[in-house]
Amino acid sequence: KDDRDLLLKSLDGLSTVAAPQQELARAAAYLTLSHPSEQVALDAAQRLRAKDFRSADALLLPLCPESRRQAGDSAGVPECALRSALLAEANGKGQAAQIGTMYWRSGDLLARNGRPDAALEAFRMSLELRPNAPHTMYSIGRPQRDKHDLVAAGMSFNKALELRPNDARTMYAMVSNLMDEGKLVDADAMVDRIEQAYPKESRVWYCRGEVMMKRGRYSEAIALFEKARDQGFDAEQ
C-alpha cells in the first residue's frame, strides 16, 4: 500500500505533452518492425521457397482474404502481393520472369514497410526465377543494410554492379555502405567512378561532401555541399 501511495503521489505531479510529428512518425516506423504479420510473412515466404504452397497460402489468407486480394486497393499490401505471386506460381499461370517480378514487388513492399527479413525471402524467391537480375541483387542489398549487415549488403551491391556496370543508383548505395563501414578511401574511389560515368551529375559533389564530413574536414565538406547546391542538387529530394 505504501508503494502504491508513493506511485500515485508521483503521478499527480506529471503532465502530458503532445509528441512532435517527427517523433510520431518515428514511432510508427518502429511499430511495423515488431508487428506480428512480419513473422507470418517471413514464415510464409520460407515455405514458398520450399514450394509448400498450401501451408504458405494458409498463413497469408487471414492477412489477405480472397476478396481483398482481388480488390484494386490491395495493390500496396505486401501480403496480398505475396499471395498473388504464390497462387500464380502454384497454378502455373504466367512465365517464370513474370512470377519473379511479382515476388520482387512483394519484397519491395515488405522492405518499404520496414520488414527486412520477409523482404529478403521474397527477393531470393524472385532471384531463383530470374537468376542474375541486377535490379533484384540491388534490392537484396537494401534490407541487408536495414539489418545493419553491411558486409552482406556490399556483396549484393557489388554483384549488382557486375551484372549492370555503372548503374548510378547501385553506385550511390555502395558509397553509403562503404562510408558506414569506415572504408573512406574505397568510398572516394566509387565517387570517382560515378563522376567518370556521369560527369554532369551534381549529386557527386554532395557525396564527396559526405565523405569529407566522415573525415572531420568540415570546411571542405561545406564547400562541396555548396557546389552541389549551386549545380542544382536538391539534398532534401
Contacts in CASP RR format, 6 or more apart in sequence:
PFRMAT RR
TARGET T0000
AUTHOR 0000-0000-0000
METHOD contacts of the structure
MODEL  1
KDDRDLLLKSLDGLSTVAAPQQELARAAAYLTLSHPSEQVALDAAQRLRA
KDFRSADALLLPLCPESRRQAGDSAGVPECALRSALLAEANGKGQAAQIG
TMYWRSGDLLARNGRPDAALEAFRMSLELRPNAPHTMYSIGRPQRDKHDL
VAAGMSFNKALELRPNDARTMYAMVSNLMDEGKLVDADAMVDRIEQAYPK
ESRVWYCRGEVMMKRGRYSEAIALFEKARDQGFDAEQ
19 27 0 8 1.000
29 114 0 8 1.000
32 38 0 8 1.000
32 113 0 8 1.000
32 114 0 8 1.000
32 115 0 8 1.000
33 114 0 8 1.000
33 115 0 8 1.000
35 115 0 8 1.000
37 63 0 8 1.000
37 79 0 8 1.000
37 115 0 8 1.000
38 115 0 8 1.000
38 117 0 8 1.000
38 118 0 8 1.000
40 59 0 8 1.000
40 60 0 8 1.000
40 63 0 8 1.000
40 79 0 8 1.000
41 60 0 8 1.000
41 63 0 8 1.000
41 78 0 8 1.000
41 79 0 8 1.000
41 82 0 8 1.000
41 110 0 8 1.000
41 115 0 8 1.000
41 118 0 8 1.000
42 115 0 8 1.000
42 117 0 8 1.000
42 118 0 8 1.000
42 121 0 8 1.000
43 59 0 8 1.000
44 56 0 8 1.000
44 57 0 8 1.000
44 59 0 8 1.000
44 60 0 8 1.000
44 79 0 8 1.000
44 82 0 8 1.000
44 86 0 8 1.000
45 56 0 8 1.000
45 82 0 8 1.000
45 118 0 8 1.000
45 121 0 8 1.000
45 122 0 8 1.000
45 125 0 8 1.000
46 121 0 8 1.000
47 53 0 8 1.000
47 55 0 8 1.000
47 56 0 8 1.000
47 59 0 8 1.000
48 56 0 8 1.000
48 82 0 8 1.000
48 86 0 8 1.000
48 89 0 8 1.000
48 121 0 8 1.000
48 125 0 8 1.000
49 121 0 8 1.000
49 124 0 8 1.000
49 125 0 8 1.000
49 128 0 8 1.000
53 86 0 8 1.000
53 87 0 8 1.000
53 89 0 8 1.000
53 90 0 8 1.000
56 86 0 8 1.000
57 83 0 8 1.000
57 86 0 8 1.000
57 87 0 8 1.000
57 90 0 8 1.000
60 79 0 8 1.000
60 82 0 8 1.000
60 83 0 8 1.000
60 86 0 8 1.000
61 83 0 8 1.000
63 79 0 8 1.000
64 74 0 8 1.000
64 77 0 8 1.000
64 79 0 8 1.000
64 80 0 8 1.000
64 82 0 8 1.000
64 83 0 8 1.000
68 74 0 8 1.000
68 77 0 8 1.000
68 80 0 8 1.000
69 80 0 8 1.000
69 83 0 8 1.000
69 84 0 8 1.000
74 80 0 8 1.000
75 81 0 8 1.000
76 109 0 8 1.000
77 109 0 8 1.000
78 106 0 8 1.000
78 107 0 8 1.000
78 109 0 8 1.000
78 110 0 8 1.000
78 113 0 8 1.000
78 115 0 8 1.000
78 118 0 8 1.000
81 102 0 8 1.000
81 105 0 8 1.000
81 106 0 8 1.000
81 107 0 8 1.000
81 109 0 8 1.000
82 103 0 8 1.000
82 106 0 8 1.000
82 107 0 8 1.000
82 110 0 8 1.000
82 122 0 8 1.000
84 102 0 8 1.000
85 99 0 8 1.000
85 100 0 8 1.000
85 102 0 8 1.000
85 103 0 8 1.000
85 105 0 8 1.000
85 106 0 8 1.000
85 125 0 8 1.000
87 93 0 8 1.000
88 94 0 8 1.000
88 98 0 8 1.000
88 99 0 8 1.000
88 102 0 8 1.000
89 99 0 8 1.000
96 129 0 8 1.000
96 130 0 8 1.000
97 129 0 8 1.000
97 130 0 8 1.000
99 129 0 8 1.000
100 125 0 8 1.000
100 126 0 8 1.000
100 129 0 8 1.000
100 130 0 8 1.000
101 126 0 8 1.000
101 130 0 8 1.000
103 122 0 8 1.000
103 123 0 8 1.000
103 125 0 8 1.000
103 126 0 8 1.000
103 129 0 8 1.000
104 122 0 8 1.000
104 123 0 8 1.000
104 126 0 8 1.000
104 130 0 8 1.000
104 133 0 8 1.000
104 135 0 8 1.000
104 136 0 8 1.000
104 139 0 8 1.000
106 122 0 8 1.000
107 118 0 8 1.000
107 119 0 8 1.000
107 122 0 8 1.000
107 123 0 8 1.000
107 126 0 8 1.000
107 139 0 8 1.000
108 119 0 8 1.000
108 139 0 8 1.000
110 116 0 8 1.000
110 118 0 8 1.000
110 119 0 8 1.000
110 122 0 8 1.000
111 119 0 8 1.000
111 139 0 8 1.000
111 142 0 8 1.000
111 143 0 8 1.000
111 146 0 8 1.000
114 146 0 8 1.000
116 143 0 8 1.000
116 144 0 8 1.000
116 146 0 8 1.000
116 147 0 8 1.000
117 143 0 8 1.000
117 147 0 8 1.000
119 142 0 8 1.000
119 143 0 8 1.000
120 140 0 8 1.000
120 143 0 8 1.000
120 144 0 8 1.000
123 136 0 8 1.000
123 139 0 8 1.000
123 140 0 8 1.000
123 143 0 8 1.000
124 140 0 8 1.000
126 133 0 8 1.000
126 136 0 8 1.000
127 133 0 8 1.000
127 136 0 8 1.000
127 137 0 8 1.000
127 140 0 8 1.000
130 136 0 8 1.000
132 163 0 8 1.000
133 163 0 8 1.000
134 160 0 8 1.000
134 161 0 8 1.000
134 163 0 8 1.000
134 164 0 8 1.000
134 167 0 8 1.000
134 170 0 8 1.000
135 160 0 8 1.000
135 164 0 8 1.000
137 156 0 8 1.000
137 157 0 8 1.000
137 159 0 8 1.000
137 160 0 8 1.000
137 163 0 8 1.000
138 156 0 8 1.000
138 157 0 8 1.000
138 160 0 8 1.000
138 167 0 8 1.000
138 169 0 8 1.000
138 170 0 8 1.000
138 173 0 8 1.000
140 156 0 8 1.000
141 152 0 8 1.000
141 153 0 8 1.000
141 154 0 8 1.000
141 156 0 8 1.000
141 157 0 8 1.000
141 173 0 8 1.000
142 153 0 8 1.000
142 173 0 8 1.000
144 150 0 8 1.000
144 152 0 8 1.000
144 153 0 8 1.000
144 154 0 8 1.000
144 156 0 8 1.000
145 153 0 8 1.000
145 173 0 8 1.000
145 176 0 8 1.000
145 177 0 8 1.000
145 180 0 8 1.000
150 177 0 8 1.000
150 180 0 8 1.000
150 181 0 8 1.000
151 181 0 8 1.000
153 173 0 8 1.000
153 177 0 8 1.000
154 174 0 8 1.000
154 177 0 8 1.000
157 170 0 8 1.000
157 173 0 8 1.000
157 174 0 8 1.000
157 177 0 8 1.000
158 174 0 8 1.000
160 167 0 8 1.000
160 170 0 8 1.000
161 167 0 8 1.000
161 170 0 8 1.000
161 171 0 8 1.000
161 174 0 8 1.000
164 170 0 8 1.000
166 193 0 8 1.000
166 197 0 8 1.000
168 194 0 8 1.000
168 197 0 8 1.000
168 198 0 8 1.000
168 201 0 8 1.000
171 190 0 8 1.000
171 193 0 8 1.000
171 194 0 8 1.000
171 197 0 8 1.000
172 194 0 8 1.000
172 203 0 8 1.000
172 207 0 8 1.000
174 190 0 8 1.000
175 187 0 8 1.000
175 190 0 8 1.000
175 191 0 8 1.000
175 194 0 8 1.000
175 207 0 8 1.000
175 210 0 8 1.000
175 211 0 8 1.000
178 184 0 8 1.000
178 186 0 8 1.000
178 187 0 8 1.000
178 190 0 8 1.000
179 187 0 8 1.000
179 210 0 8 1.000
179 211 0 8 1.000
179 214 0 8 1.000
182 214 0 8 1.000
184 211 0 8 1.000
184 214 0 8 1.000
184 215 0 8 1.000
187 207 0 8 1.000
187 211 0 8 1.000
187 214 0 8 1.000
188 208 0 8 1.000
188 211 0 8 1.000
191 204 0 8 1.000
191 207 0 8 1.000
191 208 0 8 1.000
191 211 0 8 1.000
194 201 0 8 1.000
194 204 0 8 1.000
194 207 0 8 1.000
195 201 0 8 1.000
195 204 0 8 1.000
198 204 0 8 1.000
202 228 0 8 1.000
202 231 0 8 1.000
202 232 0 8 1.000
202 233 0 8 1.000
203 228 0 8 1.000
203 233 0 8 1.000
204 228 0 8 1.000
205 224 0 8 1.000
205 225 0 8 1.000
205 227 0 8 1.000
205 228 0 8 1.000
205 231 0 8 1.000
205 233 0 8 1.000
206 224 0 8 1.000
206 225 0 8 1.000
206 228 0 8 1.000
206 233 0 8 1.000
206 235 0 8 1.000
208 224 0 8 1.000
209 220 0 8 1.000
209 221 0 8 1.000
209 224 0 8 1.000
209 225 0 8 1.000
209 228 0 8 1.000
210 221 0 8 1.000
212 218 0 8 1.000
212 220 0 8 1.000
212 221 0 8 1.000
212 224 0 8 1.000
213 221 0 8 1.000
225 235 0 8 1.000
228 235 0 8 1.000
229 235 0 8 1.000
END
